[in-house]
Amino acid sequence: MSEEEARRGRALRILGIETQWRLRGAVDMPVDSGAAVTAMTEVSIRSAMPEMGFAAATGMKRTVLQGPSHRGTAHQGASHQGASQPSESNDVPPSAVAKMGWDELQGTVSQCTACGLCKTRQQTVFGSGATRAGLMIVGEAPGAEEDASGEPFVGQAGRLLDNMLAAIGLVRANDVYIANVLKCRPPANRNPQPEEVARCSPYLQRQIELVNPRLILAMGRFAAQALLNSEASIASLRGKVHRAGDRPVVVSYHPAYLLRTLRDKAKAWEDLVLARRQITESARN
């Protein structure tokens, strides 16, 4: 077994994918056998997979959100949002949002009362990661753990996402920017409502413009539908490259869904391979 094959095997074992299969146009890779696989074990990304030089190959810039100017607002949200909410909407015009820099945008989101979710949230969940990343991941809405921490994709689903990124040679904090369609948790994790998506859309669009990613990975039905302005299912959208304006978009399953539906991990791996290939090819052009 070559070093490359051994490395690939280690990466895919992180995803709980075991039996052999062949991805069209690629080398042999394992796929989920459908057997019961327990929740992903939290691992050290750097020890689980050697550096692949992916960021260097794609020309990614690693400017990471950190320090009080960016991350502080999100973590301070519980102290000024949870107890008392403004009674009047402070809905900011999309034209104003479109001109904001990172600090102003995050501050505006933290005080947003444009929809009813402001009344039930603990705090807003703005986003995190590298502000000039080659890959931007867009999820659906914060859950209970995200609402408590102010960070997107935490808990069991977040650990799975970290391992999925590790499998293609990426580290969340350095190589990816992550945001959700909604910045506030819907009560009881219900589905986002159209009005809520519409109110939050200018914030997400501005984040995309500021990050300027080579590719967007939409994880989950509502993320895909919001970005592509489509009501199509994940099954019909995945496996191909779409466009959101002038930006390529690859659609995949949400990590929380994969924890419940093990058989679709193999399909998620195909989506990751497609996303990595597209980013690498765009860097060459």
Steps between C-alpha positions, in 0.01 A plus 500: 500500500638838399529794739221679309267199536577472869429871550169475315402198706568684825300799384197296400502294816439830681168516313404148605516379138631147467425279198665546161339666201603701195415867449457575130815659363694451822709241680356234728343648813301344787131556548261446788378139513171601660589321824433679824779748562520683829536877527829632372789487743658837562853484364794728452482616140872547462585159644224326305610630161835638383509842340391485136609849401145572388496864604827566322376322187184709483655832594279543807556799725483416870363802678323354802224666699638542849533751777234729642442695181336199332431212736422703810163618377369149455612380841371805676155449349359303792555787739319766297254303288354224713341694784335792320432559134417831331128535443534667162656363184838637401475354150799634304452560126682246280672788322663599829597142585666468158751772593599367843840367601547208738477694826191699408329196350555284807390780730183550297421129504550482877233768550261386227128498578377471141297185569341326796800274565661781697247433778602138559873488427774505762733671255564530129735261322691709251762269350861399546816403317739649248362825359666447160450126459489302178206300635193644672253265667141614540275313741135547585442642850655481848394222735490503877876463545576769244246730664679451833856538369456759223699280258373309194524122470596394852418183689482160334412637156787748525748225584382302200545807279853547631579139413346534156719804435804312627428227246565750219794664674331805649490648850191699591669799664763544229347395169122548516241763589173369645166679530131414512206625298336607829700671772251412777372163617139419405304380807525123554724482190202531268557568130588856395201698376508691170474839670790417731717391209413819311587721800835328556598467135677839470732405788600173336545664161733758651700228674540321167619821334752570776639145503498480119539119498598291201209268579201481737401167655130513590425248775134418543179558306427851622855617435488366145155640430588843638823529301361361176148643528366151441254264664677190370605218732856434614498172306425680174747784561810316618761350269536807279630856515238775516535877489386759751561814301855459377604260776509120468294307755515131592209356699532233767328360807514673837729324754209466745310307232801275437512409868144369465531354148823304478437365152543847348853552632635356175308760302634775726851377426432531127386859559820580690712356220306709247543816709873443543543435129315819405703717736827354378404547136387860555835580661678379186297721267 
